[in-house]
Amino acid sequence: MTFVSNTNNSVSGFDEANIVMRLAVVSDLHFNQGKEKFDECLKQLYANAGEERLDALLVAGDLTDNGICLQVRELKKVLDKHELAKKGTIFFFALGNHDLAFDEKPYNGEMFKKYLGDYAFEGATKEEIKNGNHHQVIKGYHFIASNCKIYNGGCHHLQEDLDWLKTALDEAQKDDPQRPIFLLTHPVIYDTVYGSKESTYWYSNNIDELLKNYPQVITFGGHLHFPLHDERNIHQRYYTAIQTGCTLYCSLESEIDGIKPIDTKGGMEPSDCHDFSQGLYLEVDG
C-alpha cells in the first residue's frame, strides 16, 4: 500500500482520517495468458478496499499480448465480471509495446476503444483515441496516459505525443498547482526507478526533460516486470517516479555487477517468476 499526500509534506503527514480517493495501479496484464492472474488481482483489490469505493483502476500498459481484438474482448469480460461501473471504479490505462504489436500498430487506440467501449478513453477526442493518449479528471485530480510508440532501436516518445503531453500537463497545473498529477506511461523513465538503466528497450530516454518542469507529477511505469520489494522502485528528484510491478510475472536484471544470474539462463525471468504477481493500492488524502 502506498500513501499519497495532497501537500508537499512527507508521508508522515498523511491524514488517514481524510482519505479522498482510493486507487489501484497495476501493469502488464498480458491477456489472454494473464487472465486468471488479473481476475485474482481484482478480487484482492476490492477485498482490500472493503466497504470503501475503489475510485479508479490504472493500468500502465501491456493490457494484451499482441494488441488484437480477441484479447481485448477477454479483458472486457473480466472487467464486466467484476462490475467496475456498478462499483464506481473508473478504468484508465496507457498502451504498451505489446498493445502496439511491437511497434507495428503505433495508432492502435481505436481498436481498444471499439472493443472496450465505455471502459476506454472517456471524454477523449478522436485524435487522442487514435494516438492512445488520454487526459481525464477523476474526483478533482488530473490523470494522464501518454502513449510511447517506439520501442525497437531505443525506446522514446514521439514529438507529437510530447507536445500533447505538455498541453495536458499545463492544463492540469493551471487547474491546481499544488495537487498531484498522475501520469501513466508504459516504459519507465531513464535514470529513475529500479531497472531504468537496464537497456534502451526498457526506458524512455526523452520524456524526462519535459517532466522536470512539473514537480507535482507522479509517474507510474511498467514494462520491466521488476518486483516491488526493492526501495528503488520509488524515485524522487524533479518529480516522483514509481514502478508498478507486474500482474503476470516478475523479472530481474539480466546482469548484476557484470555477473549473469545462473537461474535466469542469460535472460531476465527466474524459474519462479510466475510465483509473483504484484501491483499497488494507493490512498490519497485531502
HELIX and SHEET records of a PDB file:
HELIX    1   1 VAL A   11  GLY A   13  5                                   3    
HELIX    2   2 GLU A   16  ASN A   18  5                                   3    
HELIX    3   3 LYS A   35  ALA A   49  1                                  15    
HELIX    4   4 CYS A   69  LYS A   81  1                                  13    
HELIX    5   5 LEU A   84  LYS A   87  1                                   4    
HELIX    6   6 GLY A  109  LEU A  116  1                                   8    
HELIX    7   7 GLY A  117  TYR A  119  5                                   3    
HELIX    8   8 LYS A  126  ASN A  131  1                                   6    
HELIX    9   9 GLN A  159  ASP A  175  1                                  17    
HELIX   10  10 ASP A  208  LEU A  211  1                                   4    
HELIX   11  11 GLU A  231  ASN A  233  5                                   3    
HELIX   12  12 ILE A  262  THR A  264  5                                   3    
HELIX   13  13 CYS A  273  ASP A  275  5                                   3    
SHEET    1   A 5 THR A   2  VAL A   4  0                                        
SHEET    2   A 5 LEU A 280  ASP A 285  1                                        
SHEET    3   A 5 ILE A  19  VAL A  26 -1                                        
SHEET    4   A 5 ALA A  56  ALA A  60  1                                        
SHEET    5   A 5 ILE A  90  ALA A  94  1                                        
SHEET    1   B 6 HIS A 134  ILE A 138  0                                        
SHEET    2   B 6 TYR A 141  ALA A 145 -1                                        
SHEET    3   B 6 ILE A 181  LEU A 184  1                                        
SHEET    4   B 6 VAL A 217  GLY A 221  1                                        
SHEET    5   B 6 THR A 240  GLN A 243  1                                        
SHEET    6   B 6 ILE A 234  GLN A 236 -1                                        
SHEET    1   C 2 VAL A 188  ILE A 189  0                                        
SHEET    2   C 2 TYR A 203  SER A 204  1                                        
END                                                                             
